[in-house]
């Protein structure tokens, strides 16, 4: 996993609080999330953990504190959570931490007392990376309409859908609108190090003075907008789905409705997707900035109901090349990219000229935004748990 330590160990494998068979829904497993899970763990053993509930880093740190010399984390086992994990710890640990598929983990769990050999060769150092920020010369600088996509990929693949698709759509839009006078100020961002834990967008928001944060009236995020087995998903600004993460900051519901209107005008079905902190909108909603955006799906499995609405194949991942070497130009769905680029352009133009931007005129105090911050409490990259 990203941020794993290096090591070469041979030791006894010990299972920690596994849920086998897996529960019916994701995050039924709490394996390794609490220090108490390691009562009876033998220092010097290798910990076998299961995905679920908490971030991978919490599991790894608890295992290391209990004396584990390496950690194996296997996928949880529900549909969409069976493939080999290529997770991101979000911060360095000193022992090897590797991910496996559910099948491998399930097999290992059935081998109590097995002796395992785990070897990792990793590099951990400090490097400099850059965000790319483009500001229009037009519009009221006190009313910034901002959108973003991330530039980086994972080591395993070229990342043409994740997130070359969002990056390219943003670039096309910036080129088209850059010379056109607008009422409000447009700002485009291409974020670095999203896959390592939203580092670029987190740094940007954290280093903006409060007065500059207040000028950003909304943020729009485009991460994976051309998945081959796509669904047209809109960030659920008002939590109308009633499940998962809470609603976004006030005004996020208005952004969601704008995208819904666009798809409805095309007689194109759409569905909601939660503000779960899994992309670069996370730092913005954490400070109360209204946000929205589009997503066509990653490693999750398309349902029969979605296949009836969007076409494609039920029972298969939205993007079967997610975080893999096959995420090349051949992995792009042209229809999804075209339709979503139209939605991206529509939102930019509407908000570039709007006299009444989403959200309250005066943003509530930080203390009053505690509930909103919960929507982004796990912003350590797309694969952090």
Secondary structure, DSSP 8 states (H G I E B T S, - for coil): -BT---EEEEEEEEE-S--SS--SSTT---TTSSGGGGTT--TTSEEEEE--SS-HHHHHHHHHHTT-SEEEEE---STT--S----B-SS--SSEEEEE-HHHHHHHHTSTT-EEEEEE-----------EEEE-S-SEEEEEEEEEEE----TTS--IIIIIIHHHHHHHHHHHHTTS--SEEEEEEEES-STTTSHHHHHHHHTS-HHHHHHEEEEEEES----TT---EEE-TT-TT-SSS---STTHHHHHHHHHHHHHHTT---EEE---S-STTHHHHHTT--EEEEE--SSSB--HHHHHHH-S-TTSBS-TTTTSTT-SGGG--HHHHHHHHHHHHHHHHHHHH-SS-SS-SS---GGGGHHHHGGGS--S-TT--
